[in-house]
């Protein structure tokens, strides 16, 4: 195993990831006794995969031309490739940036801007070889010097550097189109990271000529469109990239306009009146309303979003330091009812930090079905028969008020008084999600083929060193850390899943560090029937492909 192709390793790791598709196979979950699978609860009226195939067949040959007008729920905070983090930024800047690695229809990592990715576990290296025909929209060439700069810039300046490049020691240019990634320990997740933000390429020429601050508002990538105009908190206009390198792909649309429409009633009216053709970032209530009005739902087929209640446990004097209390809270919440009644059956229930039908899902995890009597019994055993008061924190940008109120009501039924504190985005993203040392947070975040990376960031000991959620939490058990890091450093699929399964059981059953309230597909766009999504939003990648959308 001295030499092997990392793409082949990653392909082996992802062979069964096809079932990750939001609507393919049995993609969801049961809780423990008394909860039902996604197939048994109300499902979205639109099957994304079938919808895409049916649309394409009905539309015949793609039509060139037209302007896609798309609403977005919030504004982007930055345009620099290495700083992208929010869902809105991911979707918006998918017009401009492209990754080194893509995921094919079966979920296997394959080269895109990178021609190949070769891993050598014995020597702790990955070798990235670029195509020689890739150009940025400013006409500059993507070569090894530019790739090297992008990697070093991401590692130094990105807020997700520790998640993706935490095991990277250095980078080395070894040819005109070749860069070697040197690791300090083996990391099986690098191919998936290069399908994410670390794999996006920004023009070094633009950075050198204009400076870093300019780049924050001016994206310069290799993608099919370029930013023409940005009116902050209002709109953006994109036009075709005249220097687009990929002659095998067609940018069918003449232009794309995105408009910030925070109010969902206004977004609904804009869709119904034809002022916009699509809307990204709508709540489950919004999606349900628009599907009933005849609009179609395009969802990413690989990535999911978990709404996780995470405990700031093991704080001296806190009831949450007792695992029985954390388990009682988990039993007290009726996730199935939340999915059906709050989310109209669009979200679904999972007993663990993974989705059924994916290779990461561990059947041995017991989880917590709704059982208020069991919750009260555990509270009594822990010495809290008369209940206690605690606080849950969330960011206002995540629009989780309905979940928070539901959880507050369920905990009241078992004697726990829950105070809700929703923090402004700037406070939440810079401090709240990380530095709370007592209480709970409710946070939504995406995961897909990078699930092990997420566990490293949030539940290993690295969470205390980097930007993991609740890094001030004192409970980071050695055996859990060992399991997560062993999965990260695995040499093959079997070994990785062995340790990942161990980590799942510890996170949920043994230590109850968090409770998965509900899950959903990560990126959902509501579209009118004039649009055909041919692998734009409904793909397996972390970013949309805007050469895969057109008007009928």
N, C-alpha and C positions, 0 to 999 in steps of 0.2 A: 504493500500500500504506500510505497515511497512516493509515487506520483499518481495522480488521478485527476480527472477533469471535474472541477467543482460543480459544474453544471450537471454532470451525471450524478454526483452525490446528491445534489439538491433535487434532481428529478426523482431519484429513488425515495427521498424524503417526502416528496409531494405527490407520489403516484396516485394516492387515493384522495387528493385534495379536490378532485372534481366535485365531490359531494359537498364542498364548502359553498357551492353556488346557492344563492339565497332561495331558490325555488326548485333545486334539483335533488331528487332523492329525499331521504328522511333526514333533513338537515337540522332538526331541532329535537327538543329534549323533553324529558319528563323530569319532574322533581321526584321526591320520594312519594310514598303512598298518598293517594288523594289528589295528585296533580296529573295533568294530562299533557300529551305531546302537542307540538304545534299542529300536527296533522289533525288532531282531535278538536282543536279550538278553531275559532274563526280565522280564516286566512285572508290576506289581501286578495282582492278580486282579480288582480292581474298577475299572471305567471310571467316573470321577466323574460326567461329564456324563450318560451313559446311566443311571447309578444314580439320579441325581436325577429324571430324567424318568420312569423306571420306578416309582420310589417314589411320586411324585405321582399317577401314573395309578392305581396299585394302591390308594392310600390314599383316593381319592375326595376328598370335601370335607374341608378341614382341620378337625381336632378342637380345640376350645378347652378350655383347662384343663390341669391337671397341673403337676408340678414337674420341671424338668430338673435332674438331678444330674450334675455334670460334674467329673471329676478333672483336676488340673493338675500338671505335673511339678515346678514350682517356684513360690515365692511372688512376688507383685508387690512391687517396691521402692517404688513410689509410685502415687498415684491422680490426681495433678495432670495435666491434659490436656497441658500443654506439656512435661512431663518423661517422657512415655511413650517407651519405647525397646525393651524386650524383647518377644519373641513372646507371652509369657504376658500381659503388660500389654496388648498390642494386642488379644488375644482377649477377655480378661476385661472390659476397659473398653469394648469394643464394645457392651456392654449399656447403657452410660450415655451415651456420646458419639457424635456423628454428624459427618461432614465437610461442608464447604461444597460440594465437588464430588464427584460419583460417576462411575464408569466404567460405561457401558452394556454390553450383551451383546457388542458388537463392539469394546469397549475404548475407545470414544470418551468423553472427558470431557463430562459434562453437569451442569447445575445441580442442587443439592439444597437445602441451607440457603441457598445463593446462587441467586438467580433467574437471574443472568447474570454473565459474566466477559468484559469487553471489553478487548482489547489494542491498544496504539498504539505500534508499534516506533519510529516517528520521534520521538515525544515520550517514549519510555522509560517508559510507564505501563501498568498494568492497572487497570481499574475494576471493582470488585466491587459488585454490586447485590443486596441481600438480599431474600428474601421478607419480607412484612410480618406474617406470622402465626405466627412461630416463638417459642416460649416455653421457658424452662428449667424443670426440675422444681421449682424453688422459686417458680415463678410469675412470675419476672422476664422481661422482653421482650428479645429479640435485635434490637438496632437498630444504627445506625452507631456510636454511642458505645461500645457493648459490643464490636463488631467491631474498632474502632480499638484499644481496650485489649488485646484478645486478641492482635492482631498485634504490638503494641509489647512486650507481655509475653513473647511467644514469642521475638522477636528479641533481647531483653535477657537472658532467663534459660534458654532451652532449650539443651541440650548439642548439638542438631543444627541450631542456628540458622545456622551457616556453610554447612551443606549446602543448606538450603532458601532462606534469605534472605541469602546472602552478597552478592548483587548488589542488595539492596534498600537504598535510601538513606533513605527516609522514608515515612510514611503520612499521608494527609490525608482528613478527613471533608468530603464535598462535598454531602451531603444527609442526610435522616433515615435513609435505608437504603443510603447509598452511601459507599464508601471507595475512594480512589485509592492504589495502590501505586506509588511513584516509585522507579525503578531508576537505578543509576549506570552500568549497562551492560545490554544486552538479555539476557533470560533466557527461553529457550523452554520451560523446565521448570516455570514457576510453576503452570500448570493442574494438573500432576501433584502438585506439592507440596501444593496445596489439597485433594487427595484423601488426604493423609497427615496427620501430626501437626500441621503448621501450620494445617490446615483444621478442627481440632477446636475447638469453642467451649465455654468455661468461664464460668459465671455470675459476672459482675463484682460483682453484689450479694453473693454468698456470699463472694467474696474480700475485699471491703471490710468486711463485717461481722465476719468471722472471722479474717482474716489468712492469710498465705502458708503458715505451718507447718500450720495446720488443713487447708488444701486438699490437702496431701500425702497425707492419709489419708481425705479426704472428697470424692469426685467429685460434681460438680454439673453435669450436662449437659442436652442436649435429647433424649436417647435414650428408648427405650420402657420402660426399667427404672431403678430407683434402688437404691442400696446401702442395705440395712436393717441389716446387722450384719457386722462384720469381726473375726474372731478370728485374730490374726496367726500365720502359719505353720500355720494349721489350715484355716479355712473362711471363706466369705463367703456371705451370703444377700441376694438381690435380689428386690424386689417390683415390681409394675407401677407405672409413672409415671402417676399420676392426672391430671397436667397435660400428658400427651403431646399435642403440637401436631398431629401428622400423622394426621388423621382418615381418610385414605385407606389407611392401613396398620393392621394388626391385630397386637397382641402376644398371640399365642395362649396362651402359657404363663401360668399363674398366678404362678409364681415360678421362680427359678433359684438353685441352690445349687452353689457351686464348692468343691472340697476339694483341698488340697495333698496329693498322694500321690507322694512322690519315688521310692519303690522300685517298680520296674516289676512285680515279682512280686506285690506288694500290689495294684497297679492292675489287673493281670490278674485276680486273684481277685475284686476288687470288681466288675469288669465281668461276669464269669461268674456271680457270685452275685446280680447285679441291684442291688447297693448303689449303683452309679452307672450312668448311661445312656450316658455318653460320656467320652472321655479325650483330652486334648490334651497334646502334648509327648513322645509315646512315640518310642523309637528305631526304626530300621528293623526290627530283630529283633522288637521288640514288635508293630509293625504286621503283620509277616509272621505271627506266632503268632496274633494276633487275627483276621486274615482267614481263616486256616485253621479257626478256631473258629466262623466264620459271621458275624463282625462286619463292618460296612461302613466304607469309608474315604472321608471327605469332604475334598477338597483345594481350596485356592484355585486359580483358573483363570488368574490373571495373574502372580502373584508366584512367584519361584523363590528358592532358596537355594544359594549357591556355597560350597564348602569350599576356600578358597584358601590355598596355600602361598606366602607372600610373603617375598621376600628383603630383608634389611637390607644392601643391596649398597653398593659403593663406599666401604666403610670401609677406611682405610689398613691394609695388612697382612693383610686378610681374604681368604681364597680366594674368597669370594662377591663380591669386587670385580670378578672376571673373568667376563664374560658367558658364556664357554665353560663355566665351572664351574656357573653357574646353569642353563645348557642341559643339561649332563650330569645334574644332579639331576633335571630334568624328564624326560629320557629314561629314567632309572633306575626310575621309578615306574610300576607296572602298574595304571593306574586302572580298566581294564576288569575285572580280577580283583577289585579292591576292591569295585566296584559289584555284581558277581555273587556273590562269596563272603562278603564282610563285610556287605553291605547287601541280600542276597537279591533283587537285581534291582530294588529300589525306587528307588535312586539311579541316575543315568546319567552318561555321559561327554560332556564337551564339550571341544573343542580350544581354546576361547577364553572370554572373559568375557561370554558371551551364549549364548542358547539357539537352536538351529536351528528355523526356522519363524517366528521373530520378525523384525521389520525390522532389528534391531540386529545380526543375525548376518552375519558377513563370510566368504564362501566362500574368499576369498583368503588367509586366515590359515592357515599351515601347521601350527602346533602341534607337539606332541611325542607320538608314539606310543611305546609301550614298546619300548625297544631298548637292552639292557644293554651290548651290544658298542659301540654308538655312544657311550654314556655313558663307557665306559672310554677310548675313543679321544679324546674331548674332554678328559678329565681329563689324559691324557698330554700332549696339545698345550698344555695350560695349565700344565704343570709339576707336576702332582699325581698322577703315576702310582702313587705309594705311598699315596695317599689323604690324608686330614686329618680333624680332629675339629671338629665344630660343634654348635650347640644349636638346638632348635626349642622355641618357647614356645606355650602355649595356655591358655585359661581352663578351670577344672574345670567351670564351669557349662555349657560347650558339649558336654560328653560326647564328646570326640573321641579317647579313649584307643585305641580299636581302629584308627583311622586312623593315629595316631602310631606305634603299634607296627608296623603294616604298612609304613609309610614307612621306619621305622628298619631293618627287615629288608631292604627293597629297596636302601637305600643301602649297607648292609653288604656286599651282593653285589658292589658296584663299588668297595669299599675305603674308603667314607666312614663314620666312626664318628659316630653321631648321638645326642647326649644329649637327653633329654626333660625339660622342666620345665613341669609343669602348675601354674598359679598360682591361688590363691584368688580368688573373684570380685571382691572389693573391690580387690585389687591389680591384677588383670588389667584391669578396666574403667577404673580411674583412672590407671594408669601402664603396665602391661605391653604392652598392645596398641599403645601410642603411642610409648613412649620407648626401646625396644630399639634399639641402634645397631649390633649385630653378631649375626649368626645369622639365624634365620627365625621367623616366626609362622605358625601354622595357625589360621585364623579362619573362622567361618561368618557370612555376612551375607546379608540378603535383597535382591533387586532385581527390578524389573519395568519399568514404563514410566519409572521414574526412573533408568535405567541411566547416563545422562550425568551426573546429579548424583553418583552413586557414584564415577564416574571422577574427577570434580572433587575430591571429598573425599579420595580415596586415592592418586591418581597425578599430579595437577597440582601446581604450586608452592603452591597454597593448602593442600595437605596439611601443609606445614611451618608454616603460620600458624594453622591451625584445629585440628581434631580428627581428621585423617586417620590411618589406620593407618600405623604406622612413620614418623611425621613426622620422626624424627631421621635417617632414611635420607638420605644425601647425593645420591642419584641421582634427580634430577627434570629430565630433559632438556628443553631449550628447545623442540625441535620437537614433543615429546609434549605439553608444556604448551600450545603454540599450537594443536595439533589439538583437544585437549579443550575449551579455552576457545572455539574457533571453533564447535564443535558446540553448546556451551551458548548461544552468542549467535546461532545461525542464525535466518534469517528464514522458512525453510520446510523441509519434510521432506527434500527432496533435498539441500539444503546441509548440514543437520544430519547425515544419514547419511553423506555424503561424508567429513566430518571425523571422525565417530565410527568409521568403518571404518579410517581412517588411524591413529587412536589404538589400535584393537584390534591392528593389525599391529605397532605399536611396543611395546605392553605385552607381547605374547606373543613375537613372532618376533625383532624387532630388539634389544630390550633384555632380554627375559625377566625382567621385574620380578616376575612371579608365575606360579604353575602351578596351573590349576584341577584339583584332585584329583578331585572328583565334584560333581554337582549334584543337587538334589531339588526337589520342590514345597515351597513355603515353609511353608504352614500346613496341617497334616494333623490331622484329628480322627477318632478311631475311635468308631463309634456302634453301638448295638444296633439291631436291625431294627424296633423300635417307633417310631423317630424318622424323620421326613421332613425332609431338608434341601432346602428350596425357596429357594435363594439366600442362605442364612445363611453357611455356611463356604465353599461352592462358588460364589463370585462373583469378580468381577474387581477388587474394591476392596481397599484396604489394611486394611480392618476388616470383621468379620462384621456381618451385619444380622439381629438377633434377632427381627425380625418375620417372618423367613423360615424358621422352624423350628417344628415341632409334632409331637405324637404321632399315630400312626395311630388 
